[in-house]
Amino acid sequence: MDMRQLRAFAKVYERRSFSRAAEDMALSQPTISAHVASLEQSIQVSLFDRLGRSILPTQAADILYRHCASIFASLDRAESEIRLLSNDVSGELKLGGSTIPANYLFPELLSRFLRRYPNVRISLAEGDSLDILDLISRGKLCVGVVGAKDESSELEFQALVDDSLVVLAAPSFLSGRRPPFSVESIVKMPWVARQPGSGTRLAVEQALEKAGCPPKELNVVSVVDGTEALLRFVRCGMGISVSSRLAAREYLQRGELTVVSIPELHFERSFFVVHHPLRHQFPVVRYFLKFVTEAAETLEQPEASQHQAEGNVFDLVRRSGGHFGSLHHQQG
């Protein structure tokens, strides 16, 4: 067996498809099939059961894949450490981000990181905060940026930036409703909510409980998986919701959404960069953690004029860099 065969097999195993594996590896499907067939012939055992258009890995495939993962990790580690001798930080960096960091923080951070280290290959997974933390715990991701912490985990968290959350509504939705609004009045309105596990939803639930309103009393008419879908639902007048001002800024500037002031509610949460301290860190991971810590001080804030135009202040607070350590707090 050779590395080309093993990498083709591993990709088919992960994707459960020869065609999707070929697409990921930028190879033709016959080439992927030939690599897997040659591998099966060399070890004289079937690795996949072909069931029409579907394939299922055999027990032999499960065993081989476990060893492949270890082999690939060792080779990547060797490559990265050898390149580090010549100050060439390279290799694959597997990152994860909850919705807001993945869409509104990572683009700037990663573009700056890649300009400094052009030989790094980045793969970015997006999910809710708890999903990203789970992937880091299981070693599927190296580093994540999320809006919630799990105090029961062994993960290490470093505060990156603070975020301001705002109650949003379409101007048409508020027609006929007179401010000021109270917590009691807004819980009766239709709500669009994020899915359980998202950092935004956890922050909202905490704020409501602090204001004496159990989250279960909300009149939730729709639950969505992503921030963009939530903003579009609210823009169409489906209900009110809470979202990051950073994510909603363009909608606010166009007048498609407006901020609903609720004095009793204070929505504040932080984004954290997180990694697993007990897992081996490739050089590229160590350099990225150092870079993110330093970059936290230089993340740009929206201009003051934009704050005034929107009528509220979006506080993207710069956090000073520090050493990573285990921080045990409640989820938020």
Secondary structure by P-SEA (a helix, b strand, c coil): ccaaaaaaaaaaaaaccaaaaaaaacccaaaaaaaaaaaaaaaccccccccccbbbbcaaaaaaaaaaaaaaaaaaaaaaaaaaaacccccbbbbbbccccccccaaaaaaaaaaacccbbbbbbbccaaaaaaaaaaccccccccccccccccbbbbbcbbbbbbbbbcccccccccccccaaaaaacbbbbcccccaaaaaaaaaaaaacccccccccccccccaaaaaaaaaaccbbbbbbcccaaaaaaaccbbbbbbccbbbbbbbbbbbbccccccaaaaaaaaaaaaaccccccccaaaaaaacccccbbbbbbbbbcccccccc
